[in-house]
Every structure is written in C-alpha cells, then in structure tokens.
Amino acid sequence: MSCAYIAFTETGLKLAEKLALSHPGNISRGGKNGVELSDWTAENFQKSDALIFIGAVGIAVRAIAPHCKSKATDPAVIVLDERGRFSIPILSGHLGGANDLAKKLASICGAVSVITTATSGRKRRTATFSSLSVSKPSAAHCSPVKWFIMIRSGKSQALDLKMFSRQTRIIKPIFP
C-alpha cells in the first residue's frame, strides 16, 4: 500500500517518520513554510493508496472533500493527532483499507484506533455510555486519554483499562 503523509508541526513530522518506518511513503510538511495543502491532496489523492494526515480532522476533511468520488475508488484516509493518541479512518474504511491501516498505525505509536463504521461494531461486543465512575480512587489521577478501553467478554459490564504503565484499573459504566 503506497502511503502519503502530511504533518503540520515538528511533533507531527516525527510521528510521520516513525509510522513510515513500517508503512513507507512520502512525508510532507504542510502549513507555514510547507507544501500547499490543496496541491498535495490533489496529487496524492490520485496516486496514493492511503493519505495520512497528522493533525486536525477538520483540516483533512476540508482538504479531501473536493476529491471524494466513490468508496470503490477513493484512497484510504486516516487522521492521527500529532501526539499519536488517536488514529481515525475518515474515508474508505472497508474497501480502501482505512480501518485496518488505522489499527496498524495505532499499534505502532500506542494510539487508540477510532473505528466508526457500523459493520465493524457488529463483529464484537460493544457498548455506549455517557459517563463513567472510577471504582479505584487512584485511577482518577491518571489521564483518561491514555487508557485503552476493552469490554470484558461475557455478561460483565465492567471495563478493563490498561494504562501505559501496564497497571489495570476497573471502572463501571453508568447507563442513563
């Protein structure tokens, strides 16, 4: 899969370089003193299998919007925040391979992949909730952005939160 990366900050460029070690592609700097985003998008939308934006989702959406034609032909488009916390496929999730690529990129940088396609959710047990209560007070001092959330198998409603320190905390969803 041919990839094209664009980042808008030095931090984003470092992340793109790290990702490109496993998924090779050209890396460009956008924004001030960088390539023109509209030109970069037009060129890479036609010639690359995957466009990877390291920056805001809104930037990516506005850049690709004029080029979107068909889910059968559009390239995969993934957005990662510059710190590598989230990997979000925004175009061609199934046919273009964006969902799978987003998961692979997430595994490289320790991000959470945010897969929103309806059929992806049918393959495994999922839950939605509006708020959480922490059952161990010490877990409340940890940044929730750094937690990986996975539903336990079976009928349990508890969630395992695996933090980067490899400690496990249990929280319970509060359903409205």
C-alpha positions, 0 to 999 in steps of 0.5 A: 500500500503506497502511503502519503503523509502530511504533518503540520508541526515538528511533533507531527513530522516525527510521528510521520517518520516513525509510522513510515518506518513500517508503512513507507511513503512520502512525508510532507510538511504542510502549513507555514513554510510547507507544501500547499495543502490543496496541491498535495491532496490533489496529487496524492489523492490520485496516486496514493493508496492511503493519505495520512494526515497528522493533525486536525480532522477538520483540516483533512476533511476540508482538504479531501472533500473536493476529491471524494468520488466513490468508496470503490475508488477513493484512497484510504484516509486516516487522521492521527493527532500529532501526539499519536493518541488517536488514529481515525479512518475518515474515508474508505474504511472497508474497501480502501483499507482505512480501518485496518491501516488505522489499527496498524498505525495505532499499534505502532505509536500506542494510539487508540484506533477510532473505528466508526463504521457500523459493520465493524461494531457488529463483529464484537461486543460493544457498548455506549455510555455517557459517563463513567465512575472510577471504582479505584480512587487512584485511577482518577489521577491518571489521564483518561486519554491514555487508557485503552478501553476493552469490554470484558467478554461475557455478561460483565459490564465492567471495563478493563483499562490498561494504562501505559504503565501496564497497571489495570484499573476497573471502572463501571459504566453508568447507563442513563 
